[in-house]
Amino acid sequence: MTQTPQVSQVPQPEPVLAGVRNFRDVGGLPAADGRRVRRGVLYRSGHLAKATSEDAAFLASLGLHTVFDFRNEADVALDGPDVALDGVRLVNLPLTDPAHGAEFWRMVRDGDLAQLRAALGDGQGARRMADTYREIVLTRTAEHSQVLHALAEDSVPALMHCAAGKDRAGLSVAVTLLALGVERADIERDYLISAAPHRRYRYRRAEGAAGGLSPEVGELLGPLFDARLEYLAAAFTAIEEEWGTADAYLTRGLDFGPHARERLRSRMLDG
């Protein structure tokens, strides 16, 4: 018989981590059958590459089984590999192709104002983000299936992260919450927590890049680092267009049917 992790349901103060941005416990959200997501079984954050020794000690204290790192090779080259946590399994599961967008992100760091305006002006940045969310949902079904099956079998407590902790991790958390029976409005509420200014990914511009970090550059780049409901809505719309319902998406798209969902819920919901 599967053993259910014994975790506290008492809300804890959110930790302030010096080198890890956007960290939080997803527990407490209302889910299926009037139950709630257990505290201490699912966390989300930005990358762990810059975690301090104190941050690492805190993360180690959580009793994590698995860290899911959704970054690709380009992300790791930019920020570095995750710090090692003793006894914790690290699963690197890129949700975008390592070469996808490499030239684009070089332009973000190095491009002049004319390049940024051409690539991101007139709403192009926001459209790019919405298209990326849609693409991930439609093309990364095998990866999301792998995550859900791992969580249902043995991989909790788990931490999911990407670079900023809002897009690839945000979608993976959203898919997990769908499988747990969390309503869309509550999934959106959790997603929007990443919009808080202190949680944002600190992007860098190359020294001497034309325009630097001027207000106009910030406005052009802003959509790439925002958490906006229109992005998550693009993913939900893709699910509806391709599979019709969340249930069909989970069952047919992710090969994660009712029995698997019940195993997941027994592990991750209270009661």
RODO-2510 file (C-alpha; in nm, 4 decimals, decimal comma):
residues 271
     n   res          X          Y          Z
     1     m     0,0000     0,0000     0,0000
     2     t     0,1223     0,3476    -0,0854
     3     q     0,2381     0,5431     0,2161
     4     t     0,1034     0,8971     0,2369
     5     p     0,3546     1,1559     0,3571
     6     q     0,2663     1,2964     0,6977
     7     v     0,2900     1,6737     0,6702
     8     s     0,1661     1,9707     0,8693
     9     q    -0,1457     2,1540     0,7549
    10     v    -0,0602     2,4597     0,9625
    11     p     0,0419     2,7516     0,7373
    12     q     0,4027     2,8505     0,7880
    13     p     0,5524     3,1955     0,7318
    14     e     0,6946     3,2195     0,3819
    15     p     1,0734     3,1900     0,4011
    16     v     1,2940     3,4639     0,2658
    17     l     1,5599     3,2927     0,0555
    18     a     1,8603     3,4990    -0,0464
    19     g     1,9450     3,3164    -0,3689
    20     v     1,6191     3,1492    -0,4730
    21     r     1,3375     3,3623    -0,6078
    22     n     0,9646     3,2960    -0,6138
    23     f     0,9730     3,0060    -0,3677
    24     r     0,6439     2,8972    -0,2152
    25     d     0,4410     2,6028    -0,0901
    26     v     0,1432     2,5280    -0,3141
    27     g    -0,0410     2,3666    -0,0241
    28     g    -0,3730     2,4952     0,1013
    29     l    -0,5531     2,5317    -0,2316
    30     p    -0,9048     2,3836    -0,2362
    31     a    -0,9250     2,0701    -0,4444
    32     a    -1,1463     1,7746    -0,5264
    33     d    -1,4224     1,6540    -0,2944
    34     g    -1,3814     1,9474    -0,0575
    35     r    -1,0254     1,8481     0,0288
    36     r    -0,7192     2,0724     0,0047
    37     v    -0,3701     2,0336    -0,1311
    38     r    -0,1513     1,9218     0,1579
    39     r     0,1142     2,1591     0,2796
    40     g     0,4656     2,0332     0,2445
    41     v     0,4132     1,8090    -0,0597
    42     l     0,4513     2,0487    -0,3543
    43     y     0,6738     2,3537    -0,3769
    44     r     0,7591     2,5824    -0,6658
    45     s     1,0404     2,8312    -0,7260
    46     g     1,2906     2,9837    -0,9618
    47     h     1,6192     2,8071    -1,0250
    48     l     1,8413     2,6878    -0,7409
    49     a     2,1740     2,7766    -0,9039
    50     k     2,2397     3,0744    -0,6778
    51     a     2,1105     2,9216    -0,3549
    52     t     2,3226     3,0191    -0,0556
    53     s     2,4364     2,7669     0,2029
    54     e     2,1518     2,8866     0,4253
    55     d     1,9039     2,8455     0,1372
    56     a     2,0326     2,4944     0,0723
    57     a     2,0009     2,4049     0,4391
    58     f     1,6403     2,5244     0,4392
    59     l     1,5572     2,3296     0,1220
    60     a     1,7225     2,0204     0,2677
    61     s     1,5029     2,0545     0,5779
    62     l     1,1867     2,0123     0,3666
    63     g     1,2414     1,6393     0,3211
    64     l     1,2234     1,6678    -0,0565
    65     h     1,2159     1,3500    -0,2597
    66     t     1,2518     1,5065    -0,6058
    67     v     1,3424     1,8394    -0,7632
    68     f     1,2017     1,8803    -1,1149
    69     d     1,4171     2,1252    -1,3135
    70     f     1,2378     2,2294    -1,6330
    71     r     1,5236     2,4411    -1,7666
    72     n     1,7057     2,3670    -2,0885
    73     e     2,0774     2,3712    -2,1673
    74     a     2,0752     2,7400    -2,2550
    75     d     1,9164     2,8253    -1,9188
    76     v     2,1721     2,6213    -1,7286
    77     a     2,4565     2,7807    -1,9250
    78     l     2,3235     3,1255    -1,8309
    79     d     2,2458     3,0747    -1,4606
    80     g     2,4378     2,7587    -1,3699
    81     p     2,3343     2,4125    -1,2450
    82     d     2,1241     2,3677    -0,9320
    83     v     2,3027     2,3356    -0,6013
    84     a     2,3210     1,9745    -0,4859
    85     l     2,0846     1,8725    -0,2077
    86     d     2,1896     1,5573    -0,0243
    87     g     1,9488     1,2697    -0,0689
    88     v     1,7262     1,4561    -0,3158
    89     r     1,6712     1,3240    -0,6669
    90     l     1,7164     1,5859    -0,9407
    91     v     1,5161     1,5323    -1,2583
    92     n     1,6075     1,7646    -1,5436
    93     l     1,3123     1,7648    -1,7805
    94     p     1,3438     2,0501    -2,0321
    95     l     1,0105     2,1851    -2,1452
    96     t     1,1575     2,3771    -2,4362
    97     d     1,4109     2,2658    -2,6931
    98     p     1,7671     2,3632    -2,5900
    99     a     1,8130     2,5611    -2,9139
   100     h     1,4669     2,7145    -2,9146
   101     g     1,4871     3,0898    -2,8884
   102     a     1,8633     3,1087    -2,8306
   103     e     1,9053     3,3909    -3,0818
   104     f     1,6011     3,5648    -2,9374
   105     w     1,7393     3,5606    -2,5830
   106     r     2,0757     3,6874    -2,7050
   107     m     1,8855     3,9784    -2,8563
   108     v     1,7136     4,0394    -2,5221
   109     r     2,0517     4,0652    -2,3504
   110     d     2,2497     4,2407    -2,6229
   111     g     2,0078     4,3966    -2,8717
   112     d     1,9724     4,7686    -2,9307
   113     l     1,6456     4,9572    -2,9091
   114     a     1,5676     4,9139    -3,2774
   115     q     1,5998     4,5359    -3,2471
   116     l     1,3911     4,5240    -2,9301
   117     r     1,1198     4,7391    -3,0836
   118     a     1,1103     4,5215    -3,3952
   119     a     1,0884     4,1976    -3,1966
   120     l     0,8743     4,3007    -2,9005
   121     g     0,6870     4,6183    -2,9900
   122     d     0,3143     4,6400    -3,0660
   123     g     0,2283     4,3521    -2,8328
   124     q     0,4650     4,1015    -2,9907
   125     g     0,6272     4,0166    -2,6572
   126     a     0,2960     3,9207    -2,4965
   127     r     0,1906     3,7226    -2,8036
   128     r     0,5195     3,5356    -2,7968
   129     m     0,4597     3,4381    -2,4346
   130     a     0,1028     3,3205    -2,4991
   131     d     0,2216     3,1186    -2,8002
   132     t     0,4929     2,9559    -2,5871
   133     y     0,2401     2,8480    -2,3229
   134     r     0,0208     2,7024    -2,5948
   135     e     0,3158     2,5217    -2,7541
   136     i     0,4290     2,3674    -2,4255
   137     v     0,0830     2,2308    -2,3460
   138     l     0,0402     2,0829    -2,6934
   139     t     0,3881     1,9410    -2,7484
   140     r     0,5150     1,8435    -2,4029
   141     t     0,2490     1,5928    -2,3080
   142     a     0,5050     1,3156    -2,2521
   143     e     0,6973     1,5303    -2,0040
   144     h     0,3878     1,6356    -1,8112
   145     s     0,2691     1,2751    -1,8054
   146     q     0,6061     1,1694    -1,6631
   147     v     0,5798     1,4284    -1,3867
   148     l     0,2276     1,3288    -1,2860
   149     h     0,3061     0,9574    -1,2791
   150     a     0,6186     1,0235    -1,0732
   151     l     0,4222     1,2296    -0,8215
   152     a     0,1548     0,9612    -0,7975
   153     e     0,4109     0,6875    -0,7320
   154     d     0,6892     0,8126    -0,5077
   155     s     0,8193     1,1609    -0,5857
   156     v     0,6677     1,3762    -0,3116
   157     p     0,7525     1,6006    -0,1472
   158     a     0,8569     1,7682    -0,4727
   159     l     0,9868     2,1042    -0,5865
   160     m     0,9197     2,2237    -0,9418
   161     h     1,1254     2,5021    -1,0910
   162     c     1,2457     2,6537    -1,4144
   163     a     1,4434     2,9781    -1,4452
   164     a     1,1949     3,2305    -1,3076
   165     g     0,9496     2,9816    -1,1606
   166     k     0,6492     3,1276    -1,3421
   167     d     0,6227     2,9846    -1,6943
   168     r     0,7391     2,6234    -1,7342
   169     a     0,7116     2,5581    -1,3608
   170     g     0,3857     2,7546    -1,3531
   171     l     0,2368     2,5384    -1,6282
   172     s     0,3580     2,2170    -1,4654
   173     v     0,2081     2,3203    -1,1323
   174     a    -0,1147     2,4127    -1,3134
   175     v    -0,1284     2,0687    -1,4798
   176     t    -0,0691     1,9021    -1,1426
   177     l    -0,3434     2,1081    -0,9834
   178     l    -0,5810     2,0153    -1,2668
   179     a    -0,5117     1,6493    -1,1925
   180     l    -0,5842     1,7151    -0,8245
   181     g    -0,9218     1,8636    -0,9121
   182     v    -0,8393     2,2259    -0,8302
   183     e    -1,0708     2,4731    -1,0001
   184     r    -0,9337     2,6964    -1,2732
   185     a    -0,9918     3,0155    -1,0728
   186     d    -0,7764     2,8832    -0,7889
   187     i    -0,5056     2,7699    -1,0304
   188     e    -0,5051     3,1211    -1,1751
   189     r    -0,4863     3,2713    -0,8279
   190     d    -0,1772     3,0674    -0,7459
   191     y    -0,0195     3,1521    -1,0812
   192     l    -0,0657     3,5266    -1,0319
   193     i     0,1300     3,5216    -0,7063
   194     s     0,4369     3,5125    -0,9324
   195     a     0,3473     3,8618    -1,0584
   196     a     0,4597     4,0253    -0,7326
   197     p     0,7610     4,2532    -0,8001
   198     h     0,9845     4,0847    -0,5432
   199     r     0,9308     3,7469    -0,7125
   200     r     1,0319     3,8516    -1,0632
   201     y     1,3313     3,7030    -1,2394
   202     r     1,6180     3,9518    -1,2498
   203     y     1,7089     3,9625    -1,6159
   204     r     2,0394     4,1017    -1,7287
   205     r     2,1415     4,3252    -2,0150
   206     a     2,4960     4,3055    -2,1445
   207     e     2,7265     4,5844    -2,0382
   208     g     2,7170     4,8505    -2,3085
   209     a     2,3967     4,7219    -2,4717
   210     a     2,2295     5,0144    -2,6440
   211     g     1,9400     5,1405    -2,4354
   212     g     2,0646     4,9581    -2,1266
   213     l     1,7796     4,9253    -1,8788
   214     s     1,5982     5,2423    -1,9817
   215     p     1,2229     5,2757    -1,9155
   216     e     1,1493     5,1916    -2,2779
   217     v     1,3640     4,8802    -2,2648
   218     g     1,1875     4,7802    -1,9424
   219     e     0,8485     4,8292    -2,1070
   220     l     0,9486     4,6221    -2,4095
   221     l     1,0940     4,3392    -2,2000
   222     g     0,8241     4,3493    -1,9316
   223     p     0,5825     4,1037    -2,0970
   224     l     0,8545     3,8363    -2,1032
   225     f     0,8934     3,8484    -1,7267
   226     d     0,5330     3,9137    -1,6257
   227     a     0,2871     3,6528    -1,5029
   228     r    -0,0298     3,7372    -1,6958
   229     l    -0,3585     3,5537    -1,7016
   230     e    -0,3683     3,5835    -2,0801
   231     y    -0,0662     3,3499    -2,0959
   232     l    -0,2234     3,0831    -1,8789
   233     a    -0,5523     3,1312    -2,0626
   234     a    -0,3746     3,0443    -2,3882
   235     a    -0,2774     2,7090    -2,2361
   236     f    -0,6310     2,6383    -2,1144
   237     t    -0,7696     2,7340    -2,4562
   238     a    -0,5253     2,4964    -2,6245
   239     i    -0,6448     2,2159    -2,3968
   240     e    -1,0078     2,2896    -2,4821
   241     e    -0,9403     2,3081    -2,8566
   242     e    -0,7311     1,9913    -2,8701
   243     w    -0,9031     1,7675    -2,6132
   244     g    -1,2320     1,9361    -2,5253
   245     t    -1,2126     1,9024    -2,1469
   246     a    -0,9523     1,8882    -1,8726
   247     d    -1,0566     1,5281    -1,8023
   248     a    -0,9931     1,4270    -2,1641
   249     y    -0,6611     1,6126    -2,1638
   250     l    -0,5470     1,4227    -1,8560
   251     t    -0,6808     1,0857    -1,9697
   252     r    -0,5988     1,0884    -2,3406
   253     g    -0,3346     1,3576    -2,3680
   254     l    -0,1303     1,2627    -2,0620
   255     d    -0,2324     0,8977    -2,0183
   256     f    -0,3326     0,9861    -1,6629
   257     g    -0,6750     0,8417    -1,6069
   258     p    -0,9085     0,8305    -1,3058
   259     h    -0,7208     0,5571    -1,1165
   260     a    -0,3882     0,7372    -1,1524
   261     r    -0,5532     1,0605    -1,0443
   262     e    -0,6892     0,8964    -0,7338
   263     r    -0,3413     0,7734    -0,6419
   264     l    -0,2117     1,1253    -0,6878
   265     r    -0,4914     1,2689    -0,4751
   266     s    -0,4334     1,0188    -0,1970
   267     r    -0,0741     1,1390    -0,1797
   268     m    -0,1265     1,5098    -0,2179
   269     l    -0,4678     1,5983    -0,0743
   270     d    -0,5638     1,6099     0,2899
   271     g    -0,8368     1,3955     0,4387
***
